[in-house]
Amino acid sequence: MARAGAAEIVVRYPPPEANSDTRNFYQVELLALALRLGAAPGDQYRMEPANLPSMQQIRVVEELKRGELVDVMWTVTSIERENDLLPIRIPLAGGTAGWRIALVRAADVDRFADIKTLRELRKVQMAQGHDWPDLKILRSNGIPVQASTQYQSLFRMLASGRFDYFPRSLDEIWGEQREHADMKLVVEPHIALHYASASYYFVNRRNTALAEAIRRGLEKTLADGSYDRLIEKYFGDMLRRARLSERTVIEMENPVLPPQTPLKRTELWYDPKRVR
């Protein structure tokens, strides 16, 4: 984190993984709002993409641990990541990171209609990125999961039959389905996976001032309603389209969930049975 002027602090965040990747728009807008609302008197933050090539999450984590080229990132939390980095424990998008629906081949949609239990789901082959926390969660629940080092290759692997079920977050899946529609991939309509999970903003462990500014700002967005308004702006249609309350919800354990996760703050967590 660098000071561009007497009171302007530059905050660098990871660039998208691909030019067509729109997954960070919400996180960038919420972070900008939090920094504006949470800045200490006399401070002013300016955000910019880090001058880095597109890289996998684990490399961004390593860069943030060094604290030289990246100042903040957002990712699903885990015990390991909270040991390595400093989390701001207010879940992004209402904790919807713990909800997953899947991309499947269009010809296979009907095969999932009768799956009602975790035991039945274990017969389905899935895939995830090799450094995604979800990989450990799925495997710990007995799900067979392939791992890939390349995000874009996962869609080609699904289309070619290398695996059958690609669980995605609600904020990712609709854009990904549009982008890969030529591969005849569709959103599976019957099942939702759920486990307690959260995406947070993380900073370098030494950067407590930035962490506190983000935390103050996020608490203010919760108080003034702008937190919920941004969820509605970016995810309202997606949440309604997902029809989570109408799906078979398969609950899973999350062995990498840190004990400090604020699960008792129910206002932080999306519940499809409760209108926010």
C-alpha positions in Angstrom: 0.0 0.0 0.0 1.5 3.3 -1.1 0.7 7.0 -0.4 0.3 8.8 -3.7 0.1 12.2 -2.0 -0.1 13.7 1.4 -3.4 12.0 2.2 -4.1 9.7 -0.7 -3.4 6.0 -0.1 -3.3 3.7 -3.1 -4.8 0.3 -2.5 -3.9 -2.4 -5.1 -6.2 -5.3 -5.8 -5.8 -8.4 -8.0 -6.6 -8.0 -11.7 -9.2 -10.4 -13.2 -8.1 -13.8 -14.4 -9.2 -13.1 -17.9 -10.3 -10.0 -19.9 -13.9 -11.4 -20.1 -14.0 -12.1 -16.3 -16.6 -10.0 -14.6 -16.6 -11.7 -11.3 -14.9 -8.9 -9.4 -17.2 -6.0 -10.2 -19.2 -6.4 -6.9 -16.1 -6.8 -4.7 -14.4 -3.8 -6.3 -17.5 -1.5 -5.8 -18.2 -2.7 -2.3 -14.5 -2.2 -1.3 -14.5 1.3 -2.8 -17.6 2.2 -0.8 -16.2 0.7 2.4 -12.9 2.6 2.0 -14.7 5.8 1.5 -17.0 5.3 4.5 -14.3 3.8 6.7 -11.3 6.1 6.0 -9.7 7.6 9.1 -9.9 11.4 9.3 -7.5 12.9 6.8 -7.1 9.7 4.8 -8.4 9.2 1.2 -8.1 5.9 -0.6 -7.6 5.3 -4.3 -8.0 1.8 -5.7 -6.2 0.4 -8.7 -5.6 -3.0 -10.2 -2.2 -4.4 -9.2 0.5 -4.4 -11.9 0.5 -8.2 -12.1 -0.2 -10.8 -14.7 -3.3 -12.8 -14.3 -2.5 -15.5 -11.7 -4.1 -18.2 -9.7 -5.4 -17.6 -6.2 -2.5 -19.3 -4.4 0.0 -17.0 -6.1 -2.1 -13.9 -5.2 -2.1 -15.1 -1.6 1.7 -15.4 -1.7 2.0 -11.9 -3.1 -0.3 -10.5 -0.4 1.7 -12.3 2.3 4.8 -10.4 1.0 2.8 -7.2 1.0 4.8 -5.6 -1.9 2.6 -5.7 -5.0 -1.0 -6.4 -3.7 -2.7 -4.8 -0.8 -6.1 -6.6 -0.6 -7.8 -9.6 -2.1 -11.1 -11.4 -1.7 -11.4 -15.1 -1.4 -13.2 -17.9 0.4 -11.9 -18.2 3.9 -10.2 -21.2 5.5 -8.2 -21.8 8.7 -5.0 -21.7 6.6 -5.8 -18.5 4.8 -6.7 -16.8 8.1 -3.3 -17.9 9.5 -1.5 -16.5 6.5 -3.5 -13.3 6.0 -5.6 -10.8 8.0 -9.3 -11.3 7.4 -12.1 -8.7 7.7 -14.8 -11.1 9.0 -17.8 -9.6 7.3 -18.9 -12.1 4.6 -19.2 -10.7 1.1 -22.6 -11.1 -0.7 -24.3 -12.2 2.5 -22.3 -15.4 2.8 -23.7 -16.8 -0.4 -20.2 -18.4 -1.0 -21.6 -21.3 1.0 -24.3 -22.0 -1.6 -23.4 -23.9 -4.8 -25.4 -24.9 -7.8 -23.8 -26.6 -10.8 -23.0 -26.5 -14.5 -23.7 -29.7 -16.2 -23.9 -30.9 -19.8 -27.4 -30.2 -21.2 -27.9 -33.9 -22.2 -27.3 -34.9 -18.5 -29.8 -32.7 -16.7 -32.4 -35.4 -16.0 -29.8 -37.7 -14.3 -29.7 -35.4 -11.3 -33.4 -35.1 -10.7 -33.5 -38.0 -8.3 -30.5 -37.2 -6.2 -31.8 -36.3 -2.7 -28.9 -37.2 -0.3 -25.2 -36.7 0.2 -24.8 -40.4 -0.2 -26.4 -40.3 -3.7 -24.3 -37.2 -4.6 -21.1 -39.1 -3.9 -21.7 -41.1 -7.0 -21.2 -38.0 -9.1 -17.8 -36.9 -10.4 -17.0 -33.2 -9.7 -14.1 -30.8 -10.4 -12.6 -27.7 -8.8 -9.6 -25.5 -9.1 -6.6 -27.2 -7.3 -6.1 -24.2 -4.9 -9.8 -23.5 -4.1 -10.9 -24.1 -0.5 -14.0 -25.8 -1.9 -11.9 -28.7 -3.1 -11.1 -29.7 0.5 -14.7 -29.2 1.6 -16.1 -31.5 -1.1 -13.5 -34.1 -0.6 -13.9 -34.1 3.1 -17.6 -34.9 2.5 -16.7 -37.9 0.5 -17.3 -36.4 -3.0 -14.9 -37.5 -5.8 -13.4 -34.3 -7.1 -10.8 -33.8 -9.9 -8.5 -30.8 -9.6 -7.3 -28.5 -12.3 -4.7 -25.7 -12.3 -6.4 -23.8 -15.1 -9.8 -22.1 -14.5 -10.8 -22.1 -18.2 -9.9 -25.7 -18.8 -12.5 -26.8 -16.3 -15.3 -25.9 -18.7 -13.7 -27.8 -21.5 -13.2 -30.8 -19.2 -16.9 -30.8 -18.3 -18.0 -30.5 -21.9 -15.8 -33.4 -22.9 -17.0 -35.7 -20.2 -14.0 -35.7 -17.9 -16.4 -35.1 -15.0 -20.1 -34.5 -14.6 -20.9 -31.7 -12.2 -19.2 -28.4 -11.7 -20.4 -26.6 -8.5 -20.2 -22.8 -8.8 -21.1 -19.9 -6.6 -24.3 -18.0 -7.4 -22.5 -14.9 -8.5 -20.3 -16.8 -11.0 -22.6 -19.4 -12.6 -24.9 -17.4 -14.8 -22.1 -15.5 -16.5 -20.1 -18.6 -16.9 -23.0 -20.4 -18.5 -23.5 -17.6 -21.0 -19.8 -17.5 -21.8 -19.7 -21.3 -22.4 -23.1 -21.9 -23.9 -21.5 -23.0 -27.1 -20.2 -26.0 -25.2 -23.9 -27.0 -24.4 -23.4 -26.4 -20.7 -26.5 -25.5 -18.6 -27.4 -24.7 -15.0 -28.6 -27.9 -13.2 -32.1 -27.1 -11.8 -32.7 -29.6 -9.1 -29.9 -29.5 -6.4 -28.2 -26.9 -4.2 -25.2 -27.6 -2.1 -24.8 -25.8 1.2 -22.1 -25.5 3.8 -21.1 -22.7 6.1 -18.6 -20.6 4.2 -17.7 -17.0 3.6 -15.7 -14.9 1.2 -13.9 -12.1 2.9 -11.5 -9.3 2.1 -8.0 -10.1 3.2 -5.0 -7.9 3.7 -1.4 -8.5 4.8 -1.2 -9.3 8.5 0.9 -6.2 9.2 -1.6 -3.9 7.5 -3.9 -3.4 10.4 -4.8 0.2 9.4 -6.2 -0.9 6.1 -8.1 -3.8 7.7 -9.7 -1.5 10.2 -10.7 1.0 7.5 -12.4 -1.8 5.5 -14.1 -3.2 8.7 -15.4 0.2 9.7 -16.7 0.9 6.2 -18.4 -2.4 5.9 -20.1 -2.0 9.2 -21.4 1.4 8.0 -22.7 -0.2 4.8 -24.6 -2.7 6.9 -26.1 0.1 9.1 -27.1 2.4 6.2 -28.6 -0.3 4.0 -26.0 0.1 1.2 -24.7 -3.5 1.8 -28.0 -5.0 1.0 -28.6 -2.6 -1.9 -25.3 -3.8 -3.5 -26.4 -7.4 -3.1 -29.7 -6.7 -4.8 -27.9 -4.8 -7.6 -25.4 -7.6 -8.4 -27.1 -10.7 -7.2 -30.8 -10.1 -6.7 -31.8 -11.5 -10.0 -29.4 -14.4 -9.7 -30.7 -15.3 -6.2 -34.3 -15.3 -7.5 -33.3 -17.2 -10.6 -31.5 -19.9 -8.5 -34.7 -20.7 -6.7 -32.8 -22.1 -3.7 -36.0 -22.6 -1.6 -37.4 -24.9 -4.3 -34.3 -27.1 -4.7 -33.2 -30.2 -2.8 -30.6 -28.7 -0.4 -27.8 -31.1 0.4 -26.0 -29.9 3.6 -22.3 -30.5 4.0 -19.7 -30.0 6.7 -16.9 -27.5 6.3 -13.8 -28.7 8.0 -11.7 -25.7 7.0 -14.2 -23.1 8.5 -12.3 -21.0 11.1 -13.9 -21.0 14.6 -13.9 -17.2 14.6 -16.5 -17.2 11.7 -19.4 -14.9 13.0 -22.2 -17.4 12.4 -24.2 -15.9 15.3 -24.6 -12.6 13.5 -27.6 -13.8 11.5 -27.9 -10.5 9.7 -24.7 -11.2 7.8 -25.9 -14.5 6.2 -28.3 -15.0 3.3 -31.2 -17.3 4.1 -33.4 -18.2 1.1 -36.3 -18.6 3.5 -35.9 -15.1 4.9 -36.5 -12.0 2.8 -33.6 -9.6 3.4 
